[in-house]
Amino acid sequence: MSVPDPTAPVVPATRVRRSRGQTVGAAAAVLAALAVGHVVVSAFPVDDRVSAPFVRPTVVGETVELRYARLTAGEPTGSTVVSPVASSLLSTPGVFLTVPLTIVASGQPRLISFAELLGGDGRTYTVFTSGRSSFLAGTAQPGVPRYATVSVEVPPEALPGAHLRIGLNQEDQRADDLADIDLGITQADADAWAADDTPVPVPPRSDEPPEQP
């Protein structure tokens, strides 16, 4: 049996207890942080946050600031007949809705190519770069207003309460700004346009303001 060395330093009992208490407290803090982190991740799924666009609401006549451009929608109009600049007249049993846009690119030239109509009937109407529904803005230069028109063929019931959405990339709007424009279309507008066969012109995209009728 060994005999304790009387010259060895004695560690006070209170110091041992304090160190052990600090260790237990630190462990509890780590567990609490992990628990909070789990709650945050569960409440806000990472995939949903990453894939969702940043929707920027606006109305006709109001400029909305997007990451890549400033965008302003003019007054919508409609008819059963549309007059595209590069083709013959088109007619429909529904309505051709046209919406003029003014685009001012930010930072660098921008090719804004995505458009869709969220109809008041609960359906989404995608607008392509060709066909009976079209959106051809071309490349907008920084600081230079670019004038373009969205033309979309829809049933009359889609018009009241419809919203137009405009984005940069036609194929992928994830994690980027997306303009959501309340077009302010009423049932009276929809009824009038569905009964009108006056051709509505679709002016070409341009850096010059379209001529007023």
Backbone torsions as a table, in degrees:
resi	resn	phi	psi	omega
1	MET	NA	128.9	-178.1
2	SER	-81.3	152.1	-179.4
3	VAL	-102.7	129.0	-179.1
4	PRO	-58.4	141.6	179.1
5	ASP	-78.9	116.0	-176.3
6	PRO	-67.3	-14.5	-179.5
7	THR	-90.2	-9.2	-178.4
8	ALA	-69.1	141.4	-179.3
9	PRO	-67.5	146.2	179.3
10	VAL	-101.3	124.9	178.5
11	VAL	-84.6	121.8	-179.3
12	PRO	-61.3	142.4	-178.8
13	ALA	-62.5	-34.3	-177.6
14	THR	-65.1	-34.0	179.1
15	ARG	-66.4	-39.9	178.9
16	VAL	-63.0	-43.7	-178.0
17	ARG	-66.6	-37.6	-178.6
18	ARG	-67.2	-42.2	178.7
19	SER	-62.9	-41.9	-179.7
20	ARG	-65.4	-37.5	179.0
21	GLY	-67.1	-37.6	178.3
22	GLN	-65.1	-38.9	179.3
23	THR	-63.1	-45.4	179.7
24	VAL	-63.0	-40.9	179.4
25	GLY	-64.2	-41.2	179.0
26	ALA	-64.3	-41.6	178.7
27	ALA	-62.2	-41.2	179.1
28	ALA	-63.6	-39.0	179.4
29	ALA	-64.1	-41.5	178.8
30	VAL	-63.3	-44.7	179.1
31	LEU	-61.6	-40.4	179.4
32	ALA	-64.3	-41.2	179.0
33	ALA	-64.3	-40.6	177.9
34	LEU	-64.0	-40.0	179.7
35	ALA	-64.2	-42.6	178.1
36	VAL	-63.6	-43.8	178.7
37	GLY	-59.3	-38.8	178.9
38	HIS	-64.9	-40.3	179.5
39	VAL	-64.3	-43.1	-178.8
40	VAL	-62.8	-46.4	-179.6
41	VAL	-63.3	-39.0	-179.6
42	SER	-68.8	-36.1	-176.5
43	ALA	-77.3	-27.8	-178.2
44	PHE	-127.9	85.7	-178.1
45	PRO	-55.4	131.7	-175.6
46	VAL	-61.4	-42.8	-177.3
47	ASP	-60.6	-41.6	-179.0
48	ASP	-66.0	-40.8	-178.9
49	ARG	-66.5	-39.8	-177.0
50	VAL	-71.1	-38.2	-172.6
51	SER	-85.6	-19.8	-175.1
52	ALA	-74.7	136.3	173.3
53	PRO	-74.2	162.8	176.1
54	PHE	-94.3	97.7	-174.9
55	VAL	-76.5	125.7	-179.6
56	ARG	-112.4	101.8	-177.1
57	PRO	-73.5	145.6	177.0
58	THR	-157.0	178.7	179.1
59	VAL	-132.5	169.7	179.2
60	VAL	-59.3	132.9	178.2
61	GLY	87.3	-6.6	-179.4
62	GLU	-107.7	130.0	-179.7
63	THR	-79.8	131.6	177.3
64	VAL	-110.5	135.9	-180.0
65	GLU	-90.8	118.1	176.5
66	LEU	-110.4	166.3	-179.9
67	ARG	-58.5	-34.2	-171.0
68	TYR	-110.1	-7.4	-177.1
69	ALA	-170.4	163.6	165.7
70	ARG	-102.1	132.7	-172.0
71	LEU	-128.7	134.4	176.7
72	THR	-132.7	129.3	177.0
73	ALA	-98.6	135.6	175.3
74	GLY	-89.3	-176.0	-177.5
75	GLU	-66.3	129.0	176.8
76	PRO	-74.3	155.6	173.4
77	THR	-145.8	168.6	-176.7
78	GLY	-157.2	163.8	179.4
79	SER	-167.8	169.8	174.2
80	THR	-84.6	-6.0	-179.8
81	VAL	-131.4	136.4	178.7
82	VAL	-126.9	149.5	-178.1
83	SER	-121.0	86.2	177.5
84	PRO	-66.5	150.2	-174.5
85	VAL	-67.3	-30.3	-172.2
86	ALA	-109.7	14.3	-179.9
87	SER	-151.3	175.3	-179.3
88	SER	-76.3	172.9	-179.7
89	LEU	-59.9	143.1	175.1
90	LEU	-118.9	138.8	177.5
91	SER	-122.1	159.2	-177.1
92	THR	-147.5	149.4	171.4
93	PRO	-75.4	-9.9	176.6
94	GLY	-99.4	-128.0	179.2
95	VAL	-141.0	137.3	166.6
96	PHE	-91.3	115.5	176.4
97	LEU	-96.1	131.2	176.3
98	THR	-123.1	139.8	-179.9
99	VAL	-134.4	117.5	176.7
100	PRO	-78.4	141.5	-180.0
101	LEU	-126.1	144.4	170.0
102	THR	-116.6	123.1	-174.5
103	ILE	-120.4	127.8	173.9
104	VAL	-121.0	108.7	-176.6
105	ALA	-65.5	151.9	179.1
106	SER	-116.8	130.5	171.0
107	GLY	84.0	-46.4	-176.8
108	GLN	-158.7	168.0	177.1
109	PRO	-58.7	140.7	-176.5
110	ARG	-130.7	132.7	173.3
111	LEU	-103.5	95.6	-177.9
112	ILE	-88.6	119.7	-167.6
113	SER	-132.7	-1.5	-177.7
114	PHE	-101.3	131.8	174.1
115	ALA	-148.2	140.4	173.0
116	GLU	-150.7	152.7	178.4
117	LEU	-109.6	123.6	172.0
118	LEU	-89.6	101.6	-173.6
119	GLY	-71.2	152.9	175.2
120	GLY	-67.6	-10.3	176.3
121	ASP	-88.5	4.9	178.1
122	GLY	88.9	0.2	179.5
123	ARG	-101.3	157.1	177.0
124	THR	-109.0	129.2	-178.8
125	TYR	-113.2	108.4	-178.6
126	THR	-77.4	138.3	179.4
127	VAL	-108.1	123.5	-177.7
128	PHE	-99.2	-179.4	-179.0
129	THR	-88.8	3.4	176.0
130	SER	-156.8	167.2	-180.0
131	GLY	102.3	-166.2	-176.4
132	ARG	-72.6	-25.4	170.8
133	SER	-112.3	132.4	-173.8
134	SER	-152.9	155.5	174.0
135	PHE	-145.9	109.2	-176.7
136	LEU	-127.7	85.1	-177.3
137	ALA	-83.6	-26.5	-173.4
138	GLY	70.0	-170.5	-176.4
139	THR	-89.4	124.0	177.0
140	ALA	-93.6	135.3	179.2
141	GLN	-91.9	146.1	-178.8
142	PRO	-56.3	130.0	176.5
143	GLY	78.1	-4.1	-178.3
144	VAL	-110.1	118.0	179.6
145	PRO	-59.3	134.2	177.6
146	ARG	-115.6	129.2	-176.3
147	TYR	-108.4	128.2	-178.4
148	ALA	-148.1	166.1	-177.3
149	THR	-133.0	134.5	170.7
150	VAL	-91.8	130.2	175.5
151	SER	-125.9	123.9	-177.0
152	VAL	-138.4	133.9	179.7
153	GLU	-92.8	122.4	-175.9
154	VAL	-141.8	160.0	171.1
155	PRO	-71.6	150.9	-177.5
156	PRO	-55.5	-33.8	-177.2
157	GLU	-68.6	-13.3	178.4
158	ALA	-81.4	-13.4	-169.7
159	LEU	-78.5	-49.9	-177.2
160	PRO	-60.7	125.9	179.9
161	GLY	80.6	8.2	-176.2
162	ALA	-70.3	148.9	175.0
163	HIS	-121.4	139.4	174.6
164	LEU	-101.8	131.6	177.3
165	ARG	-113.2	133.7	-178.8
166	ILE	-126.8	133.0	179.2
167	GLY	-140.2	172.1	-175.8
168	LEU	-75.2	-52.3	-170.3
169	ASN	-103.1	122.3	-177.8
170	GLN	-62.8	-31.8	-174.0
171	GLU	-93.5	-22.3	-170.4
172	ASP	-151.7	114.1	178.9
173	GLN	-107.1	9.3	-175.7
174	ARG	-63.5	137.5	173.9
175	ALA	53.8	33.9	176.5
176	ASP	-137.7	163.8	-179.5
177	ASP	-67.1	142.2	179.0
178	LEU	-138.5	115.7	178.7
179	ALA	-73.9	134.1	176.9
180	ASP	-121.7	106.4	-171.1
181	ILE	-104.2	116.4	172.5
182	ASP	-76.0	113.2	-173.7
183	LEU	-79.3	-11.0	177.2
184	GLY	66.9	27.1	-177.1
185	ILE	-81.7	132.2	-179.6
186	THR	-103.6	172.0	176.0
187	GLN	-64.6	-36.2	178.2
188	ALA	-62.9	-40.7	175.9
189	ASP	-59.5	-48.5	-177.7
190	ALA	-60.5	-43.0	-179.8
191	ASP	-64.6	-41.9	-179.0
192	ALA	-66.0	-43.7	-179.0
193	TRP	-67.6	-35.6	-179.8
194	ALA	-68.5	-18.9	-180.0
195	ALA	-102.9	2.5	-174.2
196	ASP	-105.5	129.0	177.2
197	ASP	-113.8	19.8	174.3
198	THR	-73.8	123.1	-177.7
199	PRO	-60.3	130.7	176.2
200	VAL	-97.0	121.0	-179.4
201	PRO	-73.0	146.9	171.7
202	VAL	-115.2	95.4	-175.5
203	PRO	-66.0	154.6	179.2
204	PRO	-69.7	155.0	173.0
205	ARG	-61.1	145.9	-174.1
206	SER	-165.5	159.1	170.5
207	ASP	-91.1	1.0	177.1
208	GLU	-109.1	140.6	179.5
209	PRO	-58.9	141.5	178.4
210	PRO	-65.9	149.2	178.6
211	GLU	-67.5	137.2	178.2
212	GLN	-82.5	138.3	-179.7
213	PRO	-66.5	NA	NA
